[in-house]
Amino acid sequence: MKQDIKIMQKEGHFSPYTYGFIKPKIVLPSLLFHQLSLSEKTIILKHEIIHIQHHDGLMNIIMVIIQIIYWMNPFVWLAIPYIKEDQELYCDSELMIGMSHQQRYEYGQTLLHFSFLSSHHTLSNTLSSKKKFVKKRIHYIVKGQIHHNHWIKLFVMGSLIS
């Protein structure tokens, strides 16, 4: 990757995220990040870099614009959470390419460890829907299943048809 990526740490208890598509930045929670091993930090950074390579920041801006234009369309509001899940599953799938079963296991352990650490600091990560999604991600990772972005395609097609 030829693009410079700035890595920042912020106080707080949240999941790592990326923003910006011209000058991308990866934001990491400093308190939780200090509790992770080097291999866990590496895999989290690789995951976030895939978001940048996949242009998820641009897609998120497009989703907001479509939400503004079609704010009365319930399909748009219902599709957004599934698209965000698809983005995560896509990054997991890309990260798993070439991984051994042991490496996939370690990646699943990293997700569990991070979920465990962050759930002790915030109520939002204890919601059952987030727990179900972590379970779904780990299922895909352990099985080595590749996930395809069906919701993004449906969202774009539905928005264009509306």
Salt bridges, closest charged atoms under 4 A:
GLU40 OE2 - HIS113 ND1 2.74
ASP56 OD2 - HIS51 ND1 2.56
ASP56 OD1 - HIS54 ND1 2.72
GLU85 OE1 - LYS136 NZ 3.65
ASP86 OD1 - HIS147 NE2 2.62
GLU88 OE1 - HIS47 NE2 2.75
GLU88 OE2 - HIS51 NE2 3.03
GLU88 OE1 - ARG137 NH2 3.84
ASP92 OD1 - HIS47 ND1 3.33
ASP92 OD2 - ARG137 NE 2.72
